[in-house]
Amino acid sequence: MAAPLTFLLIVAVTIRAVLFRSSLAELISERVEVVSPLNAWKRVVEGLSLLDLGVSPYSGDVFHETPLIIYLFHFVVDYAELVFMIADGITAVALYLSIQIYNKNVFRKQKYALESDRYPADCLELLRSPKEMFYVPLKVAMFYLLNPFTILSCVAKSTCGLNNAIIALFILCTLKGSALLSGIMLALATYQSIYPLTLFAPALLFLLQRLYIPVNLRRSSFWSFTLQYAFIYVGSLVVITGLSFFLLGSWDFIPSVYGFMSVSSHTSHYSQILIQISTVCVCVFSTDFLFQTSLQTSDSSGTSSQRCLSTSVSFSSASSRSMSFFTPSRFPSNSRSIQYSSSSCRLPSSPSLSRTPPWEMSPSTWHFCQPGVTSTDF
């Protein structure tokens, strides 16, 4: 597999080099579909110019990259094209090796399960063989290197390519079971962009599973490894941040880099009307990914039930309006989980209630699909 991967890397580098030397490079670097004010190469060049003049690059609303990035390109600015091509190559190789390790783990688990007869006879044909998965790592590397968006981002010199390389190395180190390198790479990725912070829990759970440590709050081994991994992650992040302060001499980079999104510097991406609701937009754009998974809780029988009940209310009016609202569950520990739907659990269609907002209705007027449940259960 080394020869096909090498050939793929040569093809990918050739395509990028040709585009770098063409007249399309300047046009691509201006496209808002590829770059943004947070990762545009022009912003990096302006930051370097301010740094050479002795002015803090974070004194205005121009530069939003981390201090390590600006000091990196301070020495290799003449070889920036080569740096971005190498970053894409590192990402592809890391993904290639990660898929290889993952396939080995899957095949090993399948082998143990087959030996212990855990699979039904009618499911054996669904199992993957090493021959079928042989070219999957190469396909993953090919899909990344030859992806048009990846190529355009590299030609535009978007710093997202550097972030992708760090995250790919983090995934590789985690799959190899190296807690030290995994924590360092995750800290570096969080330093570049705060969003990889959400990868801490998945990485910790994977390493615990790899070391056969049960996720049990009463086990000392669980807390020992968790604290060890957290110490590596937080310690590396503190060291990197302290190094940035040492290089820059101030903490001006923190509000500029980790201020999420500034509406004033995104006027080319968003309408000026967003200025009127900038606070709402910043909160929505920055925290939406944290609330995509609904919270789950367990009832007394050991099954999972939702902590929020979504009740659909239909109004039989001339305009056929509909409204949805959420009612938090306040069930006691020994209560049963109640599921609601617009078809089985309906509010009365009385004319006196059809125009009354649902939050003003008395719970005693609600009709439940399960017998024996009253409003006192809330």
Secondary structure, DSSP 8 states (H G I E B T S, - for coil): -HHHHHHHHHHHHHHHHHHHTSTHHHHHHH-TTT--TTT-HHHHHHHHHHHHTT--TTSSSS--S-HHHHHHHHHHGGGHHHHHHHHHHHHHHHHHHHHHHHHHHHHHHHHHHHHTT-S-GGGGGGS--TTTTTTHHHHHHHHHHT-HHHHHHHHTT-THHHHHHHHHHHHHHHHTT-HHHHHHHHHHHHHH-SGGGGGHHHHHHHHHHHTT----TT-HHHHHHHHHHHHHHHHHHHHHHHHHHHHHSSSTHHHHHSS---GGGGTTTS-GGGGGGHHHHHHHHHHGGGGSS--EEE-TTS-EEESEEEEEEE--STT--EEEEEEE----TT-------TTTS-----HHHHTS-GGGS-GGG---SSTT--GGG-
